C-alpha cells in the first residue's frame, strides 16, 4: 500500500463505496473540505485505487450545470478498503444510508 492512509482518506473511500460518486457529493457527505477531498481523489486515482470518468457535456448542459467527474473503486481500491476498515474500525458506519439515504 503506497498511499498514505489517513483517516480522511478512509472516509473518502467509504463515501465512494456508499454511492457518493462525484466531488461535491463526497464533500457534502463527509464534511471534509475541497482542499482535502480533491487531493485525496487524485492520489487514489494515481495509485490505481479509483477510476474517474467525466459525464457527457450534453447531459450536464441539459441540467444547467457543469459536467461532473464521477469516481468508483477499482479492484485494488476494494482491497485497500479492507485494509482501511481494519485500520480504522467503525469508519464503514460513518455514512450509513449511502447516497440513497442522503437523498431520502
C-alpha positions in Angstrom: 0.0 0.0 0.0 1.9 3.0 -1.3 -0.7 5.6 -0.5 -0.6 7.4 2.8 -3.5 6.0 4.7 -5.0 8.9 6.7 -8.4 9.0 8.4 -9.7 11.5 5.8 -8.6 9.1 3.0 -10.5 6.3 4.7 -13.6 8.5 4.9 -13.4 9.4 1.2 -13.1 5.7 0.3 -16.1 4.9 2.4 -18.1 7.8 0.7 -17.3 6.4 -2.7 -18.4 2.9 -1.8 -21.5 4.3 -0.2 -22.6 5.7 -3.5 -21.4 9.3 -3.3 -19.8 9.4 -6.7 -18.6 12.9 -7.5 -16.5 15.5 -5.7 -19.2 17.8 -4.3 -21.3 14.8 -3.2 -18.2 13.4 -1.3 -17.5 16.8 0.2 -21.1 17.1 1.4 -21.3 13.6 2.7 -18.0 13.6 4.6 -17.9 17.2 5.8 -14.3 17.4 4.5 -13.2 20.5 2.5 -12.5 20.6 -1.2 -8.8 21.2 -0.4 -8.8 17.8 1.4 -11.1 15.7 -0.8 -9.7 16.5 -4.3 -6.0 15.8 -3.5 -7.1 12.5 -1.9 -9.1 11.6 -5.0 -6.1 12.5 -7.2 -3.8 10.3 -5.1 -6.2 7.4 -5.0 -6.6 7.6 -8.8 -2.8 8.0 -9.3 -2.3 4.8 -7.3 -5.0 3.0 -9.3 -7.4 2.6 -6.4 -10.2 4.7 -8.0 -11.1 5.4 -11.6 -12.8 8.5 -12.7 -15.0 9.4 -15.7 -16.4 12.7 -16.9 -20.1 12.7 -17.7 -21.3 13.7 -21.1 -21.4 17.5 -21.6 -24.8 17.4 -23.2 -26.3 15.8 -20.1 -24.8 18.4 -17.8 -25.9 21.3 -20.0 -29.4 19.8 -20.1 -29.4 20.0 -16.3 -27.9 23.5 -16.4 -24.6 22.7 -14.6 -21.0 21.9 -15.4 -20.1 18.3 -16.2 -19.4 16.1 -13.2 -16.4 13.8 -12.8 -17.5 10.6 -11.0 -15.3 8.2 -9.1 -15.6 4.5 -8.4 -13.3 2.0 -6.7 -11.2 -0.4 -8.7 -10.2 -3.9 -7.7 -7.2 -2.6 -5.8 -9.4 0.0 -4.3 -11.7 -2.7 -2.9 -8.6 -4.4 -1.4 -7.5 -1.0 0.1 -10.9 -0.6 1.6 -10.5 -3.8 3.5 -7.2 -2.5 4.9 -8.8 0.8 5.8 -11.6 -0.9 7.7 -9.1 -2.9 9.7 -7.0 0.1 10.5 -10.0 2.4 11.3 -12.7 0.2 12.9 -16.1 1.8 12.5 -15.3 4.0 9.6 -17.7 1.9 7.5 -20.6 3.1 9.6 -19.9 6.8 9.2 -22.1 7.2 6.1 -24.8 4.6 6.8 -27.6 5.0 4.3 -25.3 6.0 1.5 -26.2 8.3 -1.3 -29.8 7.0 -1.5 -30.3 7.6 2.3 -28.9 11.1 2.0 -31.4 11.9 -0.7 -34.4 10.4 1.1 
